[in-house]
């Protein structure tokens, strides 16, 4: 049986995190550890510090336009979207 080498880096996945406002947008590609969740990828992207109005307890998130919970495990190539609440005109 093979043992894991603790010096070996764990595999990573390249994902993209995006968020848009009427006058600004955020699109960051980053590598996350295999097994990372949507919430972990968003935190690692820097979106929460750049846009303090994002509240992951309120804002919905999704992958490729489909709503997903924050604990969804991401896969390589995923586009993680943070949605703003819609405002009626």
C-alpha positions in Angstrom: 0.0 0.0 0.0 1.3 3.5 -0.9 1.7 6.0 1.8 1.1 9.7 1.3 4.3 11.8 1.1 3.7 14.8 3.5 6.2 16.8 1.5 4.2 16.4 -1.7 1.9 19.2 -2.5 -1.8 18.4 -2.8 -3.3 18.7 -6.2 -4.9 22.0 -7.1 -7.8 23.1 -9.4 -7.9 26.4 -11.4 -11.2 28.2 -10.8 -12.6 31.6 -11.5 -14.5 33.8 -9.1 -16.6 36.6 -10.5 -18.8 39.4 -9.1 -20.3 42.4 -10.9 -21.7 45.7 -10.0 -23.3 48.3 -12.3 -20.0 50.2 -12.4 -17.3 47.6 -11.5 -16.6 44.0 -12.0 -14.3 41.4 -10.5 -12.9 38.3 -12.3 -10.1 36.4 -10.7 -8.6 33.1 -11.7 -6.9 31.2 -8.9 -5.7 27.8 -7.9 -7.3 26.2 -4.9 -6.6 22.9 -3.2 -8.5 19.9 -4.4 -11.5 19.5 -2.1 -11.9 23.2 -1.6 -15.5 24.6 -1.3 -17.2 27.5 -3.0 -16.8 29.5 0.2 -13.1 28.8 0.5 -12.5 29.8 -3.1 -14.4 33.0 -2.7 -12.4 33.8 0.4 -9.1 33.0 -1.3 -10.0 35.2 -4.3 -10.0 38.5 -2.4 -13.5 39.4 -3.4 -14.7 39.8 0.2 -12.1 42.4 1.0 -12.5 44.3 -2.2 -16.3 44.3 -1.9 -17.2 44.5 1.8 -20.9 44.6 0.9 -20.8 41.0 -0.1 -22.3 39.0 2.7 -22.2 35.2 2.0 -25.0 34.7 4.5 -27.2 36.9 2.2 -25.7 36.8 -1.3 -26.5 33.8 -3.4 -23.7 32.1 -5.2 -23.6 29.7 -8.1 -21.5 27.8 -10.7 -22.1 28.6 -14.3 -25.5 30.3 -13.6 -26.9 27.6 -11.4 -27.4 28.2 -7.6 -25.1 26.2 -5.4 -24.6 26.1 -1.6 -21.4 27.5 -0.2 -20.2 24.0 0.8 -20.2 22.7 -2.8 -16.8 21.3 -3.6 -15.3 23.0 -6.7 -13.8 21.3 -9.7 -11.1 22.5 -12.1 -12.6 25.0 -14.6 -15.5 26.1 -12.4 -16.7 29.7 -12.7 -18.0 30.7 -9.2 -20.4 33.6 -9.4 -21.5 35.8 -6.5 -24.9 37.3 -7.2 -26.1 40.7 -6.0 -29.7 41.1 -4.8 -31.9 42.4 -7.7 -33.3 45.8 -7.2 -36.6 46.8 -8.8 -36.5 50.0 -10.9 
